[in-house]
C-alpha cells in the first residue's frame, strides 16, 4: 500500500510540473519575437504623403527604399502594392550590394498590399538594407502600372522613423531584370515614394 501511495504522489507531482511548464510557455507566447509590422503600410498610416496616384510607367525599373531597424529582429514576408500580376520583390544588403532574399508576389487587387512568405531573415539593428519591387511581371515583357506619392512637407522628408523601422531614402534603377540595383540610376530621393514594396518585420523582445 505504501508503494502505491508513493506512485500516486509521483504521478501527481509530474502532472503539476507539466502544468506549470505549459503555463510558463503560454505566458510568454512561446516566441522571442514581437508582433509583425507591415513596413510600408505603417509609414502611410502617418498621413505625410499626398494621395497615391496609380500611373503607367513604361520604363523597366527596380524601385524601393533603403531602411534600417532600431532593434534586431526578423523579416518573415516580402510584399508590394502594384498592378495585378506576379512581381519579384527583393531584399538586399545595402553595404554588400547583394541579394539576401527574393520572392514572387502575386497581387490580385492593385489597391491592396500582397505578401509572400519567405524563410525568416535575421535583421541587424542599425544596418542598412533595401527592399525593391521590379515592375515587369513574371513571364511578361511590359512594365506594369505603379503607385506614386509625394511627401507633402519638407519636415517629413526621409529619413523618417516609424516604430522600430527607419525609412532612409527612396532608390531606383533602370533594370533588365529583378537582380539589378547597384549602382542606382538616379540619386537617392527623400521627398517621394514609387513602387510601394514592403515587408513584415518582427522585432526581438
Order of alpha helices (4+ residues) and beta strands (2+ residues): alpha-beta-alpha-beta-beta-beta-beta-beta-beta-beta-beta-beta-beta-beta-beta
